[in-house]
Amino acid sequence: MTNIYFVRHAQSDTTVQDDSSRPLTKKGMEDCALVTQYLLDKGIAVVASSPYKRSRATVNGIAQAMGLEILCMDGFAERRISDGWIDDFASYAQRQWSDFSYKLSNGESLKEVQLRNINALNDLLERHVNQNIAVGTHGTALSTIIHFYNKSFNYDHFRKIVDLMPWIVLFTFDGRQCISMKSINVFQHRQIL
């Protein structure tokens, strides 16, 4: 079996509008320790990530702890919305979830994001059979992967995870067949000192 721990990035600084270079907030940086702590005993053999700064930063701790380089994969990048900033993100997201082909000029549809992410996932599955893998990712990208394997995952589910950062979803695969998905809230695994 291949276990892939998709790690939705920790809280990012939304005052930085450039999507690829948006850093984590101070809280986000602190919360990365929860991700590392949770993954430490999972036998992680590969760490991959979206090339975006916030995703790489979120899985950097586990990569360092395991002595691994982060494999940056463009296929796991977040959805490209358009050339500008969207003020009413909720309405835009709802429209995309109701029509997987909807996109703005120079943006991506959820269907395109899903295809790109599934292709990257299949590449990992082929190259790292029966290994435990951590992947730094994004809320929308991860949601389209979940939707690929569970068509009932919809906008209402997406809305519930919008502010859940970081968040881990464990996918277990037999070859390319997804045999289970498990949502993990790293805040529930916090050690009490």
Order of alpha helices (4+ residues) and beta strands (2+ residues): beta-alpha-beta-alpha-beta-alpha-alpha-beta-alpha-alpha-beta-beta
